Amino acid sequence: MLIDCETCHVREVACGDCVIPVLLGNSGGLVEFDEAEHVAVAVLAQQGLIPPLRLVPETTVTHRNIA
């Protein structure tokens, strides 16, 4: 999982309650989690030990199916 704070749709809105600034300091940035790291962060967040990942990637609609 590639986490890029520059492309997060809720950047500046949800940073205060996101694990990435906790891990990297206030700067945020670019992080890559493998599956095991992603699961570990989720478990720590579920137990209240760290904030959850709040990443909401920006998406681009390239086409729309019309029925």
C-alpha positions, 0 to 999 in steps of 0.5 A: 500500500502506497500512502502519499499525503500529497494526494490524500483527499482529506489532507489538512482536514484529517491529518491531526487524527492520522497515523502518518504524521505520528510515524513521520512527524508533522510533515507527512509524506510518502510511505509504503506499507506491505500487507503485514505492516498495514495489518499491524497498524490497523491492529494497533489503531483498533486497540487505541495505541495509535491513530488510524490511517485516514488516507482517502486517495483522490480518484479520477473518473475516466469513464462512466457506465450509463445503463 
